[in-house]
Amino acid sequence: MHAYRGSPALSGFRATRLLRQVQLAYPSVGGIVAEDVYFVQGEESFSAADEKILQDLLGCPPVLSATPPGVMNLVIPRPGTVSPWSSRATDIASNSGLSVKRVERGIAYYVEYLDARSDLCLAGCLHDRMTEVVVDRSRRPRSFSKTVPPSRW
């Protein structure tokens, strides 16, 4: 699976509002930066031309800034689900001649702390538990193709 850093995920207003909400519960948080992260399942490696098409479709900046400081919390769609964004993005990429199985979007939240406590669980403030999960910051998803068996009533 290929991963691409994207543009900022939140406008200045939304980032400020999120920071204020988080600081109400966790005063030791000094800052939050959010950026889009795109995951593409497809060929082992794309040609340079396909890579360029893919980055243009995803809106990846041509020059990336340094990775934001702080502890990363990666928010992705729940395993076994396909977001409407993913369905449309996959169709667009396929119609552009790319050999992709799935394109998915996540958000990487980089949280800066004012003290040494970096083990706070901010997941409840950063994602919607019904549709998203927070992935352990040391791992990134390897595949989105796993299916969840139907539950019994």
Contacts in CASP RR format, 6 or more apart in sequence:
PFRMAT RR
TARGET T0000
AUTHOR 0000-0000-0000
METHOD contacts of the structure
MODEL  1
MHAYRGSPALSGFRATRLLRQVQLAYPSVGGIVAEDVYFVQGEESFSAAD
EKILQDLLGCPPVLSATPPGVMNLVIPRPGTVSPWSSRATDIASNSGLSV
KRVERGIAYYVEYLDARSDLCLAGCLHDRMTEVVVDRSRRPRSFSKTVPP
SRW
1 39 0 8 1.000
1 40 0 8 1.000
1 41 0 8 1.000
1 42 0 8 1.000
1 141 0 8 1.000
1 142 0 8 1.000
1 143 0 8 1.000
1 144 0 8 1.000
2 39 0 8 1.000
2 40 0 8 1.000
2 41 0 8 1.000
2 42 0 8 1.000
2 46 0 8 1.000
3 37 0 8 1.000
3 38 0 8 1.000
3 39 0 8 1.000
3 40 0 8 1.000
3 140 0 8 1.000
4 37 0 8 1.000
4 38 0 8 1.000
4 39 0 8 1.000
4 40 0 8 1.000
4 54 0 8 1.000
4 55 0 8 1.000
4 58 0 8 1.000
4 60 0 8 1.000
5 35 0 8 1.000
5 36 0 8 1.000
5 37 0 8 1.000
5 60 0 8 1.000
5 61 0 8 1.000
5 64 0 8 1.000
5 108 0 8 1.000
6 35 0 8 1.000
6 36 0 8 1.000
6 37 0 8 1.000
6 38 0 8 1.000
6 58 0 8 1.000
6 59 0 8 1.000
6 60 0 8 1.000
6 61 0 8 1.000
6 64 0 8 1.000
7 35 0 8 1.000
7 36 0 8 1.000
7 59 0 8 1.000
7 60 0 8 1.000
7 61 0 8 1.000
8 15 0 8 1.000
8 33 0 8 1.000
8 34 0 8 1.000
8 35 0 8 1.000
8 36 0 8 1.000
9 34 0 8 1.000
9 35 0 8 1.000
9 36 0 8 1.000
9 107 0 8 1.000
9 108 0 8 1.000
10 18 0 8 1.000
10 34 0 8 1.000
15 32 0 8 1.000
15 33 0 8 1.000
15 34 0 8 1.000
18 32 0 8 1.000
18 34 0 8 1.000
18 125 0 8 1.000
19 29 0 8 1.000
19 30 0 8 1.000
19 31 0 8 1.000
19 32 0 8 1.000
21 125 0 8 1.000
22 29 0 8 1.000
22 32 0 8 1.000
22 111 0 8 1.000
22 122 0 8 1.000
22 125 0 8 1.000
23 29 0 8 1.000
23 30 0 8 1.000
25 125 0 8 1.000
26 120 0 8 1.000
26 122 0 8 1.000
26 125 0 8 1.000
27 114 0 8 1.000
28 113 0 8 1.000
28 114 0 8 1.000
28 115 0 8 1.000
28 117 0 8 1.000
28 120 0 8 1.000
29 111 0 8 1.000
29 112 0 8 1.000
29 113 0 8 1.000
29 114 0 8 1.000
29 120 0 8 1.000
29 122 0 8 1.000
30 112 0 8 1.000
30 113 0 8 1.000
30 114 0 8 1.000
31 111 0 8 1.000
31 112 0 8 1.000
32 109 0 8 1.000
32 110 0 8 1.000
32 111 0 8 1.000
32 112 0 8 1.000
33 68 0 8 1.000
33 109 0 8 1.000
33 110 0 8 1.000
34 107 0 8 1.000
34 108 0 8 1.000
34 109 0 8 1.000
34 110 0 8 1.000
35 68 0 8 1.000
35 107 0 8 1.000
35 108 0 8 1.000
35 110 0 8 1.000
36 105 0 8 1.000
36 106 0 8 1.000
36 107 0 8 1.000
36 108 0 8 1.000
37 74 0 8 1.000
37 105 0 8 1.000
37 106 0 8 1.000
37 107 0 8 1.000
37 108 0 8 1.000
38 58 0 8 1.000
38 60 0 8 1.000
38 103 0 8 1.000
38 104 0 8 1.000
38 105 0 8 1.000
38 106 0 8 1.000
39 76 0 8 1.000
39 102 0 8 1.000
39 103 0 8 1.000
39 104 0 8 1.000
39 105 0 8 1.000
39 106 0 8 1.000
39 140 0 8 1.000
39 141 0 8 1.000
39 144 0 8 1.000
40 54 0 8 1.000
40 93 0 8 1.000
40 100 0 8 1.000
40 102 0 8 1.000
40 103 0 8 1.000
40 104 0 8 1.000
41 100 0 8 1.000
41 101 0 8 1.000
41 102 0 8 1.000
41 103 0 8 1.000
41 143 0 8 1.000
41 144 0 8 1.000
41 145 0 8 1.000
42 99 0 8 1.000
42 100 0 8 1.000
42 101 0 8 1.000
42 102 0 8 1.000
43 50 0 8 1.000
43 99 0 8 1.000
46 54 0 8 1.000
46 98 0 8 1.000
50 98 0 8 1.000
50 99 0 8 1.000
53 96 0 8 1.000
53 97 0 8 1.000
53 98 0 8 1.000
54 93 0 8 1.000
54 98 0 8 1.000
54 100 0 8 1.000
55 62 0 8 1.000
57 89 0 8 1.000
57 92 0 8 1.000
57 93 0 8 1.000
57 96 0 8 1.000
58 89 0 8 1.000
58 103 0 8 1.000
67 110 0 8 1.000
68 110 0 8 1.000
69 110 0 8 1.000
69 112 0 8 1.000
70 110 0 8 1.000
70 111 0 8 1.000
70 112 0 8 1.000
70 113 0 8 1.000
70 118 0 8 1.000
71 110 0 8 1.000
71 111 0 8 1.000
71 112 0 8 1.000
71 113 0 8 1.000
71 118 0 8 1.000
71 137 0 8 1.000
72 108 0 8 1.000
72 109 0 8 1.000
72 110 0 8 1.000
72 111 0 8 1.000
72 137 0 8 1.000
73 108 0 8 1.000
73 109 0 8 1.000
73 110 0 8 1.000
73 111 0 8 1.000
73 122 0 8 1.000
73 123 0 8 1.000
73 126 0 8 1.000
73 134 0 8 1.000
73 137 0 8 1.000
74 106 0 8 1.000
74 107 0 8 1.000
74 108 0 8 1.000
74 109 0 8 1.000
74 134 0 8 1.000
74 135 0 8 1.000
74 137 0 8 1.000
74 140 0 8 1.000
75 106 0 8 1.000
75 107 0 8 1.000
75 108 0 8 1.000
75 109 0 8 1.000
75 126 0 8 1.000
75 127 0 8 1.000
75 132 0 8 1.000
75 133 0 8 1.000
75 134 0 8 1.000
75 135 0 8 1.000
76 104 0 8 1.000
76 106 0 8 1.000
76 132 0 8 1.000
76 133 0 8 1.000
76 135 0 8 1.000
76 141 0 8 1.000
77 83 0 8 1.000
77 86 0 8 1.000
77 104 0 8 1.000
77 106 0 8 1.000
77 131 0 8 1.000
77 132 0 8 1.000
77 133 0 8 1.000
77 144 0 8 1.000
78 131 0 8 1.000
78 132 0 8 1.000
78 133 0 8 1.000
79 133 0 8 1.000
79 144 0 8 1.000
79 146 0 8 1.000
79 148 0 8 1.000
80 144 0 8 1.000
80 146 0 8 1.000
80 147 0 8 1.000
80 148 0 8 1.000
81 131 0 8 1.000
81 148 0 8 1.000
82 102 0 8 1.000
82 144 0 8 1.000
83 104 0 8 1.000
83 105 0 8 1.000
83 131 0 8 1.000
85 104 0 8 1.000
85 105 0 8 1.000
86 102 0 8 1.000
86 103 0 8 1.000
86 104 0 8 1.000
86 105 0 8 1.000
86 144 0 8 1.000
89 103 0 8 1.000
89 104 0 8 1.000
89 105 0 8 1.000
90 100 0 8 1.000
90 101 0 8 1.000
90 102 0 8 1.000
90 103 0 8 1.000
93 100 0 8 1.000
93 103 0 8 1.000
94 100 0 8 1.000
101 145 0 8 1.000
102 144 0 8 1.000
102 145 0 8 1.000
104 144 0 8 1.000
107 126 0 8 1.000
109 122 0 8 1.000
109 126 0 8 1.000
111 118 0 8 1.000
111 122 0 8 1.000
113 120 0 8 1.000
123 134 0 8 1.000
126 134 0 8 1.000
127 133 0 8 1.000
127 134 0 8 1.000
135 141 0 8 1.000
END
